[in-house]
Amino acid sequence: MATQAIGRQRNAAVVILTVLAVMAGVLEVVDVLRHLGIMPLGEVLSLQFYGVSWLGAILSAIVAAIWFSVARQLWNLDPQGWVFVVVIAILNIILLLATVLGRTTFEAVSLGVVVNAMVLILALLPGTKAAFGRS
């Protein structure tokens, strides 16, 4: 706990937020595998993923790395991690909902929307903000 600032403590909301950030990262890793055609979840979950999408795989891998980095920052009570988790959750919700305008069904992105919404709600709770030195 040497990286924590004086007077700040990791509360239950911060622990849950960190776990959700790791879950979001794992979901992105699953997306990488789907984009590469390695994980055939498309048939099981009625999702339409045909062939290999290198751009999608690269972008999902970058987002996964960001989520894992944010989880580390959250665990260490880094205030920049709190800001970044709020920004990335909002952007992910917007982008996931925008994919529904294309050929993707809401069922395909619903788990991601739920996880990101939970992250955003937890991050904006007064106790969570206080743990990161925000008022």
PyMOL commands that place a pseudoatom at each C-alpha (Angstrom):
pseudoatom trace, name=CA, resn=MET, resi=1, chain=A, elem=C, hetatm=0, pos=[0.000, 0.000, 0.000]
pseudoatom trace, name=CA, resn=ALA, resi=2, chain=A, elem=C, hetatm=0, pos=[2.981, 2.263, -0.400]
pseudoatom trace, name=CA, resn=THR, resi=3, chain=A, elem=C, hetatm=0, pos=[1.542, 3.717, -3.616]
pseudoatom trace, name=CA, resn=GLN, resi=4, chain=A, elem=C, hetatm=0, pos=[-1.615, 4.954, -1.913]
pseudoatom trace, name=CA, resn=ALA, resi=5, chain=A, elem=C, hetatm=0, pos=[-1.828, 8.587, -0.910]
pseudoatom trace, name=CA, resn=ILE, resi=6, chain=A, elem=C, hetatm=0, pos=[-2.178, 9.409, 2.757]
pseudoatom trace, name=CA, resn=GLY, resi=7, chain=A, elem=C, hetatm=0, pos=[-5.790, 9.307, 3.947]
pseudoatom trace, name=CA, resn=ARG, resi=8, chain=A, elem=C, hetatm=0, pos=[-7.124, 7.289, 1.005]
pseudoatom trace, name=CA, resn=GLN, resi=9, chain=A, elem=C, hetatm=0, pos=[-8.179, 3.681, 1.327]
pseudoatom trace, name=CA, resn=ARG, resi=10, chain=A, elem=C, hetatm=0, pos=[-9.373, 1.078, -1.111]
pseudoatom trace, name=CA, resn=ASN, resi=11, chain=A, elem=C, hetatm=0, pos=[-13.070, 0.493, -0.388]
pseudoatom trace, name=CA, resn=ALA, resi=12, chain=A, elem=C, hetatm=0, pos=[-15.387, -2.236, -1.677]
pseudoatom trace, name=CA, resn=ALA, resi=13, chain=A, elem=C, hetatm=0, pos=[-16.521, -0.102, -4.631]
pseudoatom trace, name=CA, resn=VAL, resi=14, chain=A, elem=C, hetatm=0, pos=[-12.905, 0.330, -5.777]
pseudoatom trace, name=CA, resn=VAL, resi=15, chain=A, elem=C, hetatm=0, pos=[-12.305, -3.427, -5.548]
pseudoatom trace, name=CA, resn=ILE, resi=16, chain=A, elem=C, hetatm=0, pos=[-15.475, -4.156, -7.536]
pseudoatom trace, name=CA, resn=LEU, resi=17, chain=A, elem=C, hetatm=0, pos=[-14.561, -1.448, -10.047]
pseudoatom trace, name=CA, resn=THR, resi=18, chain=A, elem=C, hetatm=0, pos=[-11.141, -3.034, -10.505]
pseudoatom trace, name=CA, resn=VAL, resi=19, chain=A, elem=C, hetatm=0, pos=[-12.712, -6.464, -11.028]
pseudoatom trace, name=CA, resn=LEU, resi=20, chain=A, elem=C, hetatm=0, pos=[-15.123, -4.993, -13.603]
pseudoatom trace, name=CA, resn=ALA, resi=21, chain=A, elem=C, hetatm=0, pos=[-12.209, -3.339, -15.416]
pseudoatom trace, name=CA, resn=VAL, resi=22, chain=A, elem=C, hetatm=0, pos=[-10.466, -6.718, -15.613]
pseudoatom trace, name=CA, resn=MET, resi=23, chain=A, elem=C, hetatm=0, pos=[-13.729, -8.283, -16.863]
pseudoatom trace, name=CA, resn=ALA, resi=24, chain=A, elem=C, hetatm=0, pos=[-13.990, -5.605, -19.553]
pseudoatom trace, name=CA, resn=GLY, resi=25, chain=A, elem=C, hetatm=0, pos=[-10.418, -6.414, -20.585]
pseudoatom trace, name=CA, resn=VAL, resi=26, chain=A, elem=C, hetatm=0, pos=[-11.225, -10.126, -20.777]
pseudoatom trace, name=CA, resn=LEU, resi=27, chain=A, elem=C, hetatm=0, pos=[-14.292, -9.361, -22.922]
pseudoatom trace, name=CA, resn=GLU, resi=28, chain=A, elem=C, hetatm=0, pos=[-12.030, -7.446, -25.302]
pseudoatom trace, name=CA, resn=VAL, resi=29, chain=A, elem=C, hetatm=0, pos=[-9.617, -10.402, -25.452]
pseudoatom trace, name=CA, resn=VAL, resi=30, chain=A, elem=C, hetatm=0, pos=[-12.591, -12.610, -26.382]
pseudoatom trace, name=CA, resn=ASP, resi=31, chain=A, elem=C, hetatm=0, pos=[-13.416, -10.086, -29.120]
pseudoatom trace, name=CA, resn=VAL, resi=32, chain=A, elem=C, hetatm=0, pos=[-9.841, -10.362, -30.410]
pseudoatom trace, name=CA, resn=LEU, resi=33, chain=A, elem=C, hetatm=0, pos=[-10.230, -14.142, -30.624]
pseudoatom trace, name=CA, resn=ARG, resi=34, chain=A, elem=C, hetatm=0, pos=[-13.578, -13.771, -32.394]
pseudoatom trace, name=CA, resn=HIS, resi=35, chain=A, elem=C, hetatm=0, pos=[-12.176, -11.260, -34.874]
pseudoatom trace, name=CA, resn=LEU, resi=36, chain=A, elem=C, hetatm=0, pos=[-9.337, -13.668, -35.646]
pseudoatom trace, name=CA, resn=GLY, resi=37, chain=A, elem=C, hetatm=0, pos=[-11.734, -16.577, -36.083]
pseudoatom trace, name=CA, resn=ILE, resi=38, chain=A, elem=C, hetatm=0, pos=[-10.036, -18.563, -33.307]
pseudoatom trace, name=CA, resn=MET, resi=39, chain=A, elem=C, hetatm=0, pos=[-13.040, -18.627, -30.985]
pseudoatom trace, name=CA, resn=PRO, resi=40, chain=A, elem=C, hetatm=0, pos=[-16.184, -19.770, -32.790]
pseudoatom trace, name=CA, resn=LEU, resi=41, chain=A, elem=C, hetatm=0, pos=[-18.628, -18.057, -30.430]
pseudoatom trace, name=CA, resn=GLY, resi=42, chain=A, elem=C, hetatm=0, pos=[-20.464, -16.639, -33.424]
pseudoatom trace, name=CA, resn=GLU, resi=43, chain=A, elem=C, hetatm=0, pos=[-22.430, -19.801, -33.984]
pseudoatom trace, name=CA, resn=VAL, resi=44, chain=A, elem=C, hetatm=0, pos=[-23.155, -20.394, -30.302]
pseudoatom trace, name=CA, resn=LEU, resi=45, chain=A, elem=C, hetatm=0, pos=[-24.370, -16.873, -29.504]
pseudoatom trace, name=CA, resn=SER, resi=46, chain=A, elem=C, hetatm=0, pos=[-26.013, -16.199, -32.903]
pseudoatom trace, name=CA, resn=LEU, resi=47, chain=A, elem=C, hetatm=0, pos=[-23.458, -13.506, -33.698]
pseudoatom trace, name=CA, resn=GLN, resi=48, chain=A, elem=C, hetatm=0, pos=[-22.388, -12.819, -37.242]
pseudoatom trace, name=CA, resn=PHE, resi=49, chain=A, elem=C, hetatm=0, pos=[-18.578, -12.981, -37.441]
pseudoatom trace, name=CA, resn=TYR, resi=50, chain=A, elem=C, hetatm=0, pos=[-17.304, -14.265, -40.753]
pseudoatom trace, name=CA, resn=GLY, resi=51, chain=A, elem=C, hetatm=0, pos=[-13.652, -14.494, -41.730]
pseudoatom trace, name=CA, resn=VAL, resi=52, chain=A, elem=C, hetatm=0, pos=[-10.806, -12.603, -40.081]
pseudoatom trace, name=CA, resn=SER, resi=53, chain=A, elem=C, hetatm=0, pos=[-10.976, -8.928, -39.204]
pseudoatom trace, name=CA, resn=TRP, resi=54, chain=A, elem=C, hetatm=0, pos=[-7.433, -7.759, -38.527]
pseudoatom trace, name=CA, resn=LEU, resi=55, chain=A, elem=C, hetatm=0, pos=[-8.449, -4.160, -37.836]
pseudoatom trace, name=CA, resn=GLY, resi=56, chain=A, elem=C, hetatm=0, pos=[-11.100, -5.285, -35.356]
pseudoatom trace, name=CA, resn=ALA, resi=57, chain=A, elem=C, hetatm=0, pos=[-8.632, -7.629, -33.682]
pseudoatom trace, name=CA, resn=ILE, resi=58, chain=A, elem=C, hetatm=0, pos=[-5.968, -4.931, -33.364]
pseudoatom trace, name=CA, resn=LEU, resi=59, chain=A, elem=C, hetatm=0, pos=[-8.411, -2.355, -32.000]
pseudoatom trace, name=CA, resn=SER, resi=60, chain=A, elem=C, hetatm=0, pos=[-9.887, -4.839, -29.519]
pseudoatom trace, name=CA, resn=ALA, resi=61, chain=A, elem=C, hetatm=0, pos=[-6.376, -5.786, -28.374]
pseudoatom trace, name=CA, resn=ILE, resi=62, chain=A, elem=C, hetatm=0, pos=[-5.541, -2.119, -27.772]
pseudoatom trace, name=CA, resn=VAL, resi=63, chain=A, elem=C, hetatm=0, pos=[-8.747, -1.621, -25.784]
pseudoatom trace, name=CA, resn=ALA, resi=64, chain=A, elem=C, hetatm=0, pos=[-8.005, -4.785, -23.766]
pseudoatom trace, name=CA, resn=ALA, resi=65, chain=A, elem=C, hetatm=0, pos=[-4.544, -3.467, -22.906]
pseudoatom trace, name=CA, resn=ILE, resi=66, chain=A, elem=C, hetatm=0, pos=[-6.095, -0.150, -21.868]
pseudoatom trace, name=CA, resn=TRP, resi=67, chain=A, elem=C, hetatm=0, pos=[-8.605, -1.891, -19.579]
pseudoatom trace, name=CA, resn=PHE, resi=68, chain=A, elem=C, hetatm=0, pos=[-5.866, -3.956, -17.912]
pseudoatom trace, name=CA, resn=SER, resi=69, chain=A, elem=C, hetatm=0, pos=[-3.743, -0.832, -17.423]
pseudoatom trace, name=CA, resn=VAL, resi=70, chain=A, elem=C, hetatm=0, pos=[-6.737, 0.994, -15.931]
pseudoatom trace, name=CA, resn=ALA, resi=71, chain=A, elem=C, hetatm=0, pos=[-7.392, -1.932, -13.579]
pseudoatom trace, name=CA, resn=ARG, resi=72, chain=A, elem=C, hetatm=0, pos=[-3.811, -1.630, -12.286]
pseudoatom trace, name=CA, resn=GLN, resi=73, chain=A, elem=C, hetatm=0, pos=[-4.226, 2.120, -11.817]
pseudoatom trace, name=CA, resn=LEU, resi=74, chain=A, elem=C, hetatm=0, pos=[-7.524, 1.613, -9.988]
pseudoatom trace, name=CA, resn=TRP, resi=75, chain=A, elem=C, hetatm=0, pos=[-5.996, -0.982, -7.671]
pseudoatom trace, name=CA, resn=ASN, resi=76, chain=A, elem=C, hetatm=0, pos=[-3.182, 1.442, -6.846]
pseudoatom trace, name=CA, resn=LEU, resi=77, chain=A, elem=C, hetatm=0, pos=[-5.710, 4.276, -6.253]
pseudoatom trace, name=CA, resn=ASP, resi=78, chain=A, elem=C, hetatm=0, pos=[-4.133, 6.378, -8.988]
pseudoatom trace, name=CA, resn=PRO, resi=79, chain=A, elem=C, hetatm=0, pos=[-6.450, 9.389, -9.589]
pseudoatom trace, name=CA, resn=GLN, resi=80, chain=A, elem=C, hetatm=0, pos=[-5.623, 9.279, -13.300]
pseudoatom trace, name=CA, resn=GLY, resi=81, chain=A, elem=C, hetatm=0, pos=[-7.028, 5.745, -13.375]
pseudoatom trace, name=CA, resn=TRP, resi=82, chain=A, elem=C, hetatm=0, pos=[-10.339, 7.038, -12.068]
pseudoatom trace, name=CA, resn=VAL, resi=83, chain=A, elem=C, hetatm=0, pos=[-10.509, 9.724, -14.765]
pseudoatom trace, name=CA, resn=PHE, resi=84, chain=A, elem=C, hetatm=0, pos=[-9.492, 7.264, -17.441]
pseudoatom trace, name=CA, resn=VAL, resi=85, chain=A, elem=C, hetatm=0, pos=[-12.048, 4.631, -16.387]
pseudoatom trace, name=CA, resn=VAL, resi=86, chain=A, elem=C, hetatm=0, pos=[-14.850, 7.199, -16.618]
pseudoatom trace, name=CA, resn=VAL, resi=87, chain=A, elem=C, hetatm=0, pos=[-13.720, 8.328, -20.071]
pseudoatom trace, name=CA, resn=ILE, resi=88, chain=A, elem=C, hetatm=0, pos=[-13.160, 4.820, -21.470]
pseudoatom trace, name=CA, resn=ALA, resi=89, chain=A, elem=C, hetatm=0, pos=[-16.502, 3.542, -20.113]
pseudoatom trace, name=CA, resn=ILE, resi=90, chain=A, elem=C, hetatm=0, pos=[-18.404, 6.418, -21.731]
pseudoatom trace, name=CA, resn=LEU, resi=91, chain=A, elem=C, hetatm=0, pos=[-16.578, 5.948, -25.045]
pseudoatom trace, name=CA, resn=ASN, resi=92, chain=A, elem=C, hetatm=0, pos=[-17.153, 2.189, -24.992]
pseudoatom trace, name=CA, resn=ILE, resi=93, chain=A, elem=C, hetatm=0, pos=[-20.880, 2.601, -24.355]
pseudoatom trace, name=CA, resn=ILE, resi=94, chain=A, elem=C, hetatm=0, pos=[-21.146, 5.068, -27.236]
pseudoatom trace, name=CA, resn=LEU, resi=95, chain=A, elem=C, hetatm=0, pos=[-19.149, 2.835, -29.593]
pseudoatom trace, name=CA, resn=LEU, resi=96, chain=A, elem=C, hetatm=0, pos=[-21.010, -0.334, -28.605]
pseudoatom trace, name=CA, resn=LEU, resi=97, chain=A, elem=C, hetatm=0, pos=[-24.353, 1.335, -29.189]
pseudoatom trace, name=CA, resn=ALA, resi=98, chain=A, elem=C, hetatm=0, pos=[-23.084, 2.748, -32.489]
pseudoatom trace, name=CA, resn=THR, resi=99, chain=A, elem=C, hetatm=0, pos=[-22.266, -0.780, -33.689]
pseudoatom trace, name=CA, resn=VAL, resi=100, chain=A, elem=C, hetatm=0, pos=[-25.944, -1.605, -33.365]
pseudoatom trace, name=CA, resn=LEU, resi=101, chain=A, elem=C, hetatm=0, pos=[-26.572, 0.886, -36.173]
pseudoatom trace, name=CA, resn=GLY, resi=102, chain=A, elem=C, hetatm=0, pos=[-24.517, -1.417, -38.401]
pseudoatom trace, name=CA, resn=ARG, resi=103, chain=A, elem=C, hetatm=0, pos=[-25.124, -5.139, -38.782]
pseudoatom trace, name=CA, resn=THR, resi=104, chain=A, elem=C, hetatm=0, pos=[-24.470, -6.033, -35.140]
pseudoatom trace, name=CA, resn=THR, resi=105, chain=A, elem=C, hetatm=0, pos=[-27.407, -6.986, -32.951]
pseudoatom trace, name=CA, resn=PHE, resi=106, chain=A, elem=C, hetatm=0, pos=[-27.918, -5.504, -29.503]
pseudoatom trace, name=CA, resn=GLU, resi=107, chain=A, elem=C, hetatm=0, pos=[-27.598, -9.029, -28.096]
pseudoatom trace, name=CA, resn=ALA, resi=108, chain=A, elem=C, hetatm=0, pos=[-24.027, -9.131, -29.383]
pseudoatom trace, name=CA, resn=VAL, resi=109, chain=A, elem=C, hetatm=0, pos=[-22.992, -6.000, -27.474]
pseudoatom trace, name=CA, resn=SER, resi=110, chain=A, elem=C, hetatm=0, pos=[-25.340, -6.126, -24.493]
pseudoatom trace, name=CA, resn=LEU, resi=111, chain=A, elem=C, hetatm=0, pos=[-22.841, -7.716, -22.076]
pseudoatom trace, name=CA, resn=GLY, resi=112, chain=A, elem=C, hetatm=0, pos=[-20.271, -5.053, -22.933]
pseudoatom trace, name=CA, resn=VAL, resi=113, chain=A, elem=C, hetatm=0, pos=[-22.841, -2.288, -22.467]
pseudoatom trace, name=CA, resn=VAL, resi=114, chain=A, elem=C, hetatm=0, pos=[-23.884, -3.697, -19.081]
pseudoatom trace, name=CA, resn=VAL, resi=115, chain=A, elem=C, hetatm=0, pos=[-20.279, -4.047, -17.833]
pseudoatom trace, name=CA, resn=ASN, resi=116, chain=A, elem=C, hetatm=0, pos=[-19.371, -0.526, -19.003]
pseudoatom trace, name=CA, resn=ALA, resi=117, chain=A, elem=C, hetatm=0, pos=[-22.536, 0.945, -17.473]
pseudoatom trace, name=CA, resn=MET, resi=118, chain=A, elem=C, hetatm=0, pos=[-21.763, -0.769, -14.157]
pseudoatom trace, name=CA, resn=VAL, resi=119, chain=A, elem=C, hetatm=0, pos=[-18.196, 0.580, -14.306]
pseudoatom trace, name=CA, resn=LEU, resi=120, chain=A, elem=C, hetatm=0, pos=[-19.479, 4.095, -14.933]
pseudoatom trace, name=CA, resn=ILE, resi=121, chain=A, elem=C, hetatm=0, pos=[-22.063, 3.950, -12.147]
pseudoatom trace, name=CA, resn=LEU, resi=122, chain=A, elem=C, hetatm=0, pos=[-19.545, 2.583, -9.625]
pseudoatom trace, name=CA, resn=ALA, resi=123, chain=A, elem=C, hetatm=0, pos=[-16.913, 5.135, -10.633]
pseudoatom trace, name=CA, resn=LEU, resi=124, chain=A, elem=C, hetatm=0, pos=[-19.314, 8.015, -10.085]
pseudoatom trace, name=CA, resn=LEU, resi=125, chain=A, elem=C, hetatm=0, pos=[-20.410, 6.952, -6.587]
pseudoatom trace, name=CA, resn=PRO, resi=126, chain=A, elem=C, hetatm=0, pos=[-19.334, 9.475, -3.904]
pseudoatom trace, name=CA, resn=GLY, resi=127, chain=A, elem=C, hetatm=0, pos=[-17.377, 6.837, -1.940]
pseudoatom trace, name=CA, resn=THR, resi=128, chain=A, elem=C, hetatm=0, pos=[-15.448, 5.773, -5.022]
pseudoatom trace, name=CA, resn=LYS, resi=129, chain=A, elem=C, hetatm=0, pos=[-14.661, 9.356, -5.961]
pseudoatom trace, name=CA, resn=ALA, resi=130, chain=A, elem=C, hetatm=0, pos=[-13.461, 10.020, -2.399]
pseudoatom trace, name=CA, resn=ALA, resi=131, chain=A, elem=C, hetatm=0, pos=[-11.121, 7.011, -2.558]
pseudoatom trace, name=CA, resn=PHE, resi=132, chain=A, elem=C, hetatm=0, pos=[-9.396, 8.688, -5.494]
pseudoatom trace, name=CA, resn=GLY, resi=133, chain=A, elem=C, hetatm=0, pos=[-9.271, 12.105, -3.843]
pseudoatom trace, name=CA, resn=ARG, resi=134, chain=A, elem=C, hetatm=0, pos=[-12.200, 13.529, -5.824]
pseudoatom trace, name=CA, resn=SER, resi=135, chain=A, elem=C, hetatm=0, pos=[-14.973, 15.439, -4.110]
for i in range(1, 135): cmd.bond("trace and resi %d" % i, "trace and resi %d" % (i + 1))
show_as sticks, trace
zoom trace
